[in-house]
């Protein structure tokens, strides 16, 4: 079986061709660097660039894998949540291709897709999963790939958003997560005390708005280095993410902890989770750095998971893009 997956939920255009085991036969990601000059993603620019870039990416992925479009068995694309205009580009192309070739189409939930980057790993259930990205910070309880319950989310900013806004405040550029991570390696994380909003580890919810304000007040007061402030901010965010996730893992007798989303590329977060996993004898699953960010491999694996659960799974041609997800039970199929 050959499955072609497309991801265009924000500013990354991604295409991947997967086999039935979820292995990528070919994959490409185009990141829109133009947004750096605007301090954040501009939705209209993002959607127009997706329209320009996506057809060429699909052609190249097919060429690299030696596969023709009419030999694809299943098509999948992200339906949401994300930027509606961007989502519509990938979703519309994929639905049209599936319709024209009379092949199955699956509309995939972006949040579930991030967790499914681990689908071809040896994950044991029950599991607790942390999804931390620029738009979402959530903790889930998973008893299978198809049974995923939301335990808690952020009350305001997402973790990745807090990284980006803090970097912007300090004049470090966009996107800010990688920049702060690199600066933090050279700073003293204990030099600047910062608050831990909603710091009770028993509460599976987050709030980063107050932390962001505290950083702004420290920065505007002056007399601190960007390296030390970056290190202190990074450590505070990571402490919150790790402590809350691992508490839920212990409470729910999890055999695995899954970490996904762009923030999972953070070096301190990765080492902290690995250390906690060793202490508690819990398997920690972290994505390769290239698959921490938005990619099409995760979309394809989510589609394969849906097909494993129900080989007749399909999304209708009326499957539409959506900007936000509101629910308690998370499923790979969004429509």
Residue pairs with C-beta under 8 A, 6 or more apart in sequence:
1 19
1 20
1 73
1 74
2 17
2 18
2 19
2 25
2 67
2 71
2 72
2 73
2 74
3 17
3 18
3 19
3 20
3 72
3 73
3 74
3 75
3 76
3 300
3 303
3 304
4 15
4 16
4 17
4 58
4 61
4 69
4 72
4 74
4 75
4 76
4 94
4 97
4 300
5 15
5 16
5 17
5 18
5 75
5 76
5 77
5 108
5 296
5 297
5 299
5 300
5 303
6 14
6 15
6 54
6 58
6 75
6 76
6 77
6 78
6 90
6 91
6 93
6 94
6 296
6 299
7 13
7 14
7 15
7 77
7 78
7 90
7 110
7 113
7 294
7 295
7 296
7 298
7 299
8 14
8 50
8 54
8 77
8 78
8 82
8 86
8 87
8 89
8 90
8 91
9 78
9 80
9 81
9 82
9 83
9 86
9 87
9 90
9 110
9 294
10 41
10 46
10 82
10 83
10 86
10 134
10 135
10 294
11 31
11 32
11 35
11 41
11 46
11 49
11 86
12 29
12 30
12 31
12 32
12 293
12 294
12 295
13 29
13 30
13 32
13 49
13 50
13 53
13 54
13 57
13 90
14 27
14 28
14 29
14 30
14 57
14 294
14 295
14 296
14 299
15 27
15 28
15 54
15 57
15 58
15 61
15 296
16 24
16 26
16 27
16 28
16 61
16 295
16 296
16 297
16 299
16 300
17 24
17 25
17 26
17 27
17 61
17 62
17 65
17 67
17 72
17 300
18 24
18 25
18 297
18 300
18 301
18 304
19 25
20 304
21 120
22 119
22 120
22 297
22 300
22 301
22 304
23 120
24 297
24 300
25 65
25 67
26 61
26 62
26 64
26 65
27 61
27 295
27 296
27 297
28 57
28 60
28 61
29 290
29 293
29 294
29 295
29 296
30 53
30 57
32 41
32 45
32 46
32 49
34 45
34 49
35 41
35 42
35 45
35 46
35 174
36 173
36 174
36 175
38 45
38 174
39 168
39 174
40 164
40 168
40 174
41 83
43 83
43 84
43 85
43 86
44 85
46 83
46 85
46 86
47 83
47 85
47 86
47 88
47 89
50 86
50 89
50 90
51 89
54 89
54 90
54 93
55 93
58 69
58 93
62 68
62 69
69 97
69 101
70 101
72 97
72 101
72 103
73 103
73 104
74 103
74 104
74 105
74 106
74 303
74 307
75 94
75 95
75 97
75 98
75 103
75 104
75 105
75 106
76 94
76 105
76 106
76 107
76 108
76 299
76 300
76 302
76 303
77 90
77 91
77 93
77 94
77 95
77 105
77 106
77 107
77 108
77 299
78 87
78 90
78 91
78 107
78 108
78 109
78 110
78 113
78 299
79 87
79 91
79 107
79 108
79 109
79 110
79 315
79 319
79 320
79 321
79 322
79 334
79 335
80 87
80 109
80 110
80 321
80 322
80 323
80 324
80 325
80 334
81 109
81 110
81 111
81 135
81 136
81 322
81 323
81 324
81 325
82 110
82 135
82 321
82 323
83 323
84 321
84 322
84 323
87 321
87 322
87 323
88 321
91 107
91 319
91 320
91 321
94 105
95 105
95 317
95 319
97 103
98 104
98 105
99 105
99 317
104 313
104 314
105 314
105 315
105 317
105 319
106 303
106 306
106 307
106 313
106 314
106 315
106 332
106 333
107 315
107 319
107 333
107 334
107 335
108 299
108 302
108 303
108 306
108 332
108 333
108 334
109 302
109 325
109 330
109 331
109 332
109 333
109 334
110 294
110 325
111 131
111 136
111 138
111 325
111 330
112 148
112 302
112 330
112 331
112 332
112 334
113 298
113 299
113 301
113 302
113 332
114 131
114 133
114 260
114 261
114 298
115 129
115 131
115 140
115 142
115 148
115 258
115 260
115 330
116 145
116 298
116 301
116 302
116 305
116 332
117 260
117 287
117 291
117 295
117 297
117 298
117 301
118 258
118 260
118 285
118 287
119 145
119 301
119 302
119 304
119 305
120 301
121 285
122 283
123 256
123 258
123 283
123 285
124 255
124 256
124 283
125 142
125 143
125 144
125 255
125 256
126 141
126 142
126 143
126 252
126 253
126 254
126 255
126 256
127 141
127 142
127 254
127 255
127 256
127 257
127 258
128 139
128 140
128 141
128 142
128 151
128 245
128 248
128 249
128 252
128 254
128 256
128 257
128 258
129 139
129 140
129 141
129 142
129 148
129 257
129 258
129 259
129 260
130 138
130 139
130 241
130 245
130 257
130 258
130 259
130 260
130 261
130 264
131 137
131 138
131 139
131 140
131 260
131 261
132 158
132 159
132 160
132 241
132 259
132 260
132 261
132 262
132 263
132 264
132 269
133 158
133 159
133 160
133 261
133 262
133 263
134 158
134 160
134 161
134 164
134 175
134 177
134 262
135 158
135 160
135 161
136 153
136 154
136 158
136 261
137 153
137 154
137 158
137 159
137 160
137 206
137 208
137 241
137 263
138 150
138 151
138 152
138 153
138 154
139 150
139 151
139 152
139 153
139 204
139 244
139 245
139 248
140 148
140 149
140 150
140 151
140 330
141 148
141 149
141 151
141 248
141 252
141 254
142 148
142 149
142 258
145 305
145 308
145 309
145 332
146 305
146 309
146 331
146 332
147 329
148 329
148 330
148 331
149 328
149 329
149 330
150 327
150 328
150 329
150 330
151 204
151 248
152 203
152 204
152 205
152 206
152 244
153 205
153 206
154 205
154 206
154 207
154 208
155 198
155 205
155 206
155 207
155 209
156 207
156 208
156 209
157 165
157 207
157 208
157 209
157 212
158 208
159 206
159 208
159 237
159 241
159 263
160 177
160 261
160 262
160 263
161 208
162 208
162 209
162 211
162 212
162 237
163 175
163 176
163 177
163 180
163 237
163 263
164 174
164 175
164 176
164 177
165 176
165 212
166 176
166 180
166 212
166 215
166 233
167 173
167 174
167 175
167 176
167 177
167 179
167 180
168 174
168 176
169 212
169 215
169 216
169 219
170 219
170 226
170 229
170 230
172 179
172 180
172 183
172 226
173 179
177 262
177 263
177 265
177 266
178 265
180 230
180 233
180 234
181 234
181 265
181 266
181 267
181 268
183 226
183 227
183 230
183 231
184 227
184 230
184 231
184 233
184 234
184 235
184 268
185 231
185 267
186 227
186 231
187 225
187 226
187 227
187 228
187 229
187 230
187 231
187 232
188 227
188 228
188 231
188 232
189 228
189 231
189 232
189 234
189 235
190 232
191 224
191 228
191 231
191 232
192 218
192 224
192 228
192 229
192 232
193 232
194 211
194 214
194 215
194 218
194 232
194 233
194 236
195 210
195 211
195 214
195 236
196 211
196 236
196 239
196 240
197 206
197 207
197 208
197 209
197 210
197 211
197 240
198 205
198 206
198 207
198 240
199 240
201 243
201 244
201 246
201 247
202 247
203 244
204 244
204 248
206 240
206 241
206 244
208 237
211 233
211 236
211 237
215 229
215 233
218 224
218 229
219 229
234 266
234 268
235 268
237 263
238 266
238 268
238 269
238 272
239 272
241 263
241 269
242 269
242 272
242 273
242 276
245 257
245 259
245 273
246 257
246 273
246 276
246 280
246 282
248 254
249 257
249 280
249 282
250 280
254 282
255 282
255 283
256 282
256 283
256 284
256 285
257 273
257 277
257 282
257 283
257 284
257 285
258 285
259 269
259 270
259 273
259 284
259 285
259 286
259 287
260 287
260 292
260 298
261 292
262 292
262 293
262 294
263 269
263 292
264 270
264 286
264 287
264 292
265 289
265 292
265 293
270 286
273 284
273 286
274 284
274 286
276 282
276 284
277 283
277 284
291 297
291 298
302 332
303 332
305 332
306 313
306 331
306 332
306 333
307 313
313 333
315 333
315 334
315 335
316 335
318 335
319 334
319 335
320 335
322 334
